[in-house]
Amino acid sequence: MMDIPSTIKISLRALRANKMRSALTMLGIIIGVGAVIAMLAIGTGASERIEEQISSMGSNLLMVLPGATTSGGVRMGAGTQPTLSTGDADAIRKDCPAVEYVAPVHNGVAQVVYGGQNWSTGVTGTTASILKVRDWPLVQGRPFTEDETRSAAKVSLIGQTVVESLFGGINPVGRIIMIKKIPFMVVGTLDRKGQSMLGQDQDDIILIPVTTAQKKLFGASFPGMVRIIMVKAKSAGDMDAAEKQIVELLRQRHRIGQRQDDDFTVRNLTQMMRAAEQSAKVMTLLLGAIASVSLIVGGIGIMNIMLVSVTERTREIGIRMAVGARTWDIRMQFIIEALTLSLIGGVVGIVIGISGSGALSALSGWATAVSLPSIALAFGFSGAVGIFFGFYPAYKASLLDPIEALRHE
């Protein structure tokens, strides 16, 4: 029966006898494992960042944009012709069964002043439903009411970037800010959302009643005009039904004939963001695959060194076989040597990969996330490489003729 402990001791003794060569042999595995972990950390970090941005936008989102205007035969793109109104938003809420919440949006940019501080920010006229559509809780205060929306009250909800820029450590609820020299009372503060997928600061925002934005701040091309209508479907499975119902309703309300183009566009934001998330996952796999090539190169290096080792240790192999070592004992010795080189290189590579990911994140600002599965994958792959590339040298060593091996000088 094969004595595995003795075989392991013999293998380790042989590796210690050639420390420099063993270290250089492990270098390829170290670089490979470190590269795999670092690349997967970059890809995983990107995926997690996209998932955070998706959740910050809200779930089951549809966006209705106004139509495209045509000038001199050239279509200018969606949103250039004002065709949507608060009436459209009300109709979508009432007549589309697959829709849960609707929020009309009439936005612009304005200078905001409080005390000696001022800040230029996005001001969005909407309804309290926007908090449900965007899954956006309040940190302090309350949302504005339907009565305040109907009466075009001068009340506001402010994002965390605006809070920090205007108020510092002061509680802003109940205080008066000036938007385009018009006084607005702050009735609540929005929870932090972070950056959008386009890199925009979602917290740099002020929400006011849509009627206030239309009548007192930005004006409107026609009564009730809005720039966007944001819609939240009841569930992910209702997204297609909601989109179809919105299209049919708005075509009817806008009196669009069968052969006429829509004067609006409905976009599935959740679908677009999921596509971006899927792209990030594919990128992670590609980065891991590219980095794994260096592991294979390291494995080839192990095989080359082990083949040289077989040639150098021919006489040793002959002596072992002469005193009773069997074919499988010789094979196991060289496989264990190759596996030991791979696993030690794998451990060092894991440390370097984790450290490199942290350094990369700190220096470049890229989001990285080292996961246990990626560590297990890299370590397991390095062990498999050791066995795979160590088998042929082991097989070659086991086929040596003991008599010829003993004659070898």
N, C-alpha and C positions, 0 to 999 in steps of 0.2 A: 504493500500500500504506500502511496506517495506521502512523504513527510513534508507537508506544506510549510510549517514553521521553519524547518531547516532550509527549505528552498528559498523562503523569503530572506532569511539571514544571509544566505550566499549571494542573493541578488543585491541586497543593500550593501554588502561588503564590496562587491564589484563596482557599484556606483561610487562609493566613497573613495575607492582607489583612483578614480579618474574624476575628481571634483570639478575641475575646470571644464572638461568635455561635457559632463553631465549638466552643468549650469548653462553652457552654450546651447545644448540640446533642448533644454526647457524653455529657452528664450522665445522660440517660435510659439509655443503653447501659451506662455505668459502674455505675449502681445495679442495672440488670438482671443483668449478669454477676456482680457481687459477691453479689447475693441468691441467684442460682442456685447458685453455688459454696458459699456458706455453708449454704443449706438442704440441698443434697446432702451436705455434710460432716456435718451433724447426723444425717441419715437413715442415712448409711453408718456413722457412729460407733455409732448405736443397733443396727444390724444386726450389726456386728462384736462389740459387747458381748454381744448375745444368743448369737452363735455361740460366744464364749468360755464363756458360762454353760452352753450345751448340752454343750460338750466337757468342762467341769468336772464335770458330772453323770455323765458316762459315756455310752456308746452302747448302743443296742438294749435299753433299760431298760423293765421292767414292774414295777409295784408292786401287790402284793396286800394289800388292806386288810380288816380284820375287818368284820363285818356291822353293821347298824343295829338299835338297840334301840327298842322301842315302849313309850311310857308314856302311859296315858290316851287311847289311840287316836292319839297323835302320834308319828311316826317321827322319831328324833333325828339321823339321818344316819349315813353310813359311819364306822366306827371306834368307835362307842359301845358295841358289844357284843363282848366278847372271844370270838373263835371260832377263832383261828389258833394253831398250836403249832409247836414245832420238828419234831415228827413230820410235819406238813404240808410243811415246808421240805425235810426229807429225802426225802419221797415225790416232791415235784416234781423234785428233783435226779435221782432214780433212774428215774422212770417217764415223764418228759416228754422225748422225743428232741430236740425243738427248743430245749431249754434248755441253756445252757452252764454258768452259775454261779448259785448260790442263796445268799442271805444272810438269815437271820432277824434281826429287829431288835427289841430290847426296851429302850426308852430312857426317859430322865427327866432332870431337872435336879438338880444337887447342888453343894454348896459344896466346893471343893478347896483344900487347904492345903499349902504347902511352906515350911518355915522360918517366916519372919515374913510371908510373902505368902499371900493367899487370893484365890480367884476363883470366881464362880458360872458354871457352864458346863453344856452338854449332855453327858450321859454316855450312850453307846450300847452296849448289850450286843449282841454279834453274833459272827460267826465270822471266821476269816481270809479267807474268800471275799469279804468286803465289799471288800477291796482290788482284787480282780479285777472284781467287779460295777461298782464305781465308777471303775475305771481310776485307782486312787489309789496311786502309788508311795510308798515310804518314803525319807526323807532320811537317817536314821540308824537303826541297830539292826535289829531283826527283827520279823516278825509273831508273834502268839502261836500256839502249836501246837495240834493236835487233842487231844493229851494234856492240855494246860492247859485247853482248853475242857471236856473230859469231867470233869476234876477240880475245876472251878470255881476255878481258880487266880486269885490276886489280882495280875494283870499288866495293863498298859495301854499303849496307843498314844495319843500326844497330838498335837493339831493345833498349827499355828504360832502362833495367837493365844494359846493356853494356855502355850506355851513362852515367849513374850515376856512374858506377864503374871506368870508364876511364877518363871521362871529367868533372865530377862534374857540375859546372854551366857554363862551356864553350860551345859555339856553335860548335858541331863537324863537321858540313858540310864544306867540302873543306879541311879538315885536313887529314893527312896521318897516318894510323895505320899499325903496323907490325903484320901480321898473319903468323906464322911459319917463321919469319924473311923475309917475302916477303912484300913489301910495297903495301898497298891498300888505295885508296882515298875514303873517306866517301862522298857519293853523296846525302844521305838522311837518315832520322831517322823515324822509324816505330812508329805508335801509340801504346799505351799501350793495351795489351790483358789480362794480369792477368794469373792466374793458369789454367792449363788444368784439365780435369776430373781425371787425374792420379796424380795431385798435382805438375806437372812440371811447372816451370816458363817459359811461352811462350815468355816473353820479353828478356830472356837471350839468344839472337840469333844474328847472323850476316848472312845476305843474300849476296851472290856473284853470278856472272854468272855461270851457270852449266858447261860451257866449261872451265872456269878458275879453278873450283874445280877438274875437271877431268884431266886437263893437267898440272896444276902447284901446286896443293895443296894435293890432296888425291890419285891421280892416278886412273886407271880403269883396270879391268881384261881384257876388250876388248874395242875397240873404241866405244865411245858413251854410255858406260854402266852407268845406274842410279840405285839407290837403291829403289826408290819408284816413282810412278806416281800418282799425285793427280788430281782428275777430279771433275769438278762442272757441274752437269746436268742443263738443261735449266729451269726446274721447279721440284717441288716435285713429280708431276705426271709423269715426265719423268725418274725417278730414275730407275725403273725396266727395261725400254726400253734401257736406257744408259748402264746398267750393261750387258744386253744381247748382245747389239751391241759390247761392248768392248771384251767380251768373244769370240764371233764369229770372230772378227777381229784378235785378238791375236793368236787364235788357227790356223788361216789361215797363219799369218805372221811367226809363229814359226813352221809351218809344223807339226802340231800335228794330228795324225791319230784318226779315230773315236773311237777306243778302248783304246787309250792312255789317261793318266791323264794330266790335264793342268799343265804347268810348271810355273804357276802364280796363284795368288789368288786375287779376287775382293771383297772388303769389303765395305758394306754400312755403313759409319760412322754415318750418320744422323739417320738411323734406330736404331743403337746401342745406341746412345745418347738419343733418344726418349724413348727407353725401360728403360734406367736408370731414366729418368724423371718420367715415369709412376710408376716405383718402389718407387720413393720418395713420390709420391702422395698416393700410397697405404700405405706406412709407416705412413704418416700423419694421414690417416683415422684410422689406427690401434692404434696409440698413443692417438688420441682423444677418441676412443672407450674404451681403457683401463682406461684413466683418468675419463671418464664419470661414471665408476663403483663407484667411490668415491662419485659422486653426488647421485647415487641411495642409497648408504649407508647412506648419509646425510639425504635423504628423509625418510628412514626407521626410523632414529633417531627422525625426526620431528613427525612422526606418533606415535611413542612410547610415546614421551613427551606429545603430545596432548591427547592421551588416558588416561594418568595419570591425566592430567589437567581436563578432563571430570569427572573423579571419584572424584577429589578434589572439583570440583565446582558444584556438583550435586544439592546442596541446592540453589545455586545462579541461576542455570538453572530453578529449580522449581519455584522460586520467579518470574523470568522473564515471565515464561509461565503463571503463575497465574494472572499476571497483564496485560496479553493480547498479549504477544509475541507469534508469530506463529511458526510452525515447521520450515519454511524456514528461519525465522529470526535467530533461534538458529544455524541452519546449516551455514548460511552466516557468523555468528560471528566467528565460529571456522575455517571456510575456510579462512576468511580474516586474522586471526591470523597466520595460517600456511603459507599463501602467503606472509604476511609481513616478517616473519622470513626468508623465502627463498629469497625474493628480497633484503632485507638488507644484508643478507649473500652473495648474488650474487654481489652486489656493492662492498663490502669489498673484495670478492674473485677476482674481476676484477682488483682492485688496486694491490693486492698481485701478481696476475698472470703477469701483465705488469711489475711490479718491479722485480719479480723473473726472467722473461725472459731477462730483461736488465742485471741483475746481472750475470745470467748464461752465457750470451754472453761475458760480460767483463772478467769473471774469467776463462772460459774454452776456449774462442776463437771460440765457435760454432756460426754459423750464425743463428740468430733468426729474425722472422718478425711477429709482432703482427698485425693482420688484423681486420678491423671492422666486417666482417662477423663472425669471430671466437668469438669476444666479444658478438655480438648479439646472436649467437648460445648458448653460455654458459649462458648468462643472461636469454634468453627465456627458456632454458631447466631448469634452477633453478626455474623459476616461474611455469613451468609445473609440476615440482616435488612437489612444495608446494601445488598446487591444487590437484594433484593426491593423495598424501599421507595425505593431510588434509581432504579429503572427508569422509573417513571412520569414523574418530573420530567425525566429524561434524554430520554425519548421525546417529551415535550411540547416540550422545547427544540429537538430535532432537526427538528420539523415547522414551525418558524418560517419565514416567507417572508423571505429575505435583504433584499429591498427594503423591506418593511414594518419589519423589524428595524432597518435603518439609519436610518429616519425616526424611530424611537422616541427620545424625550427622557427 
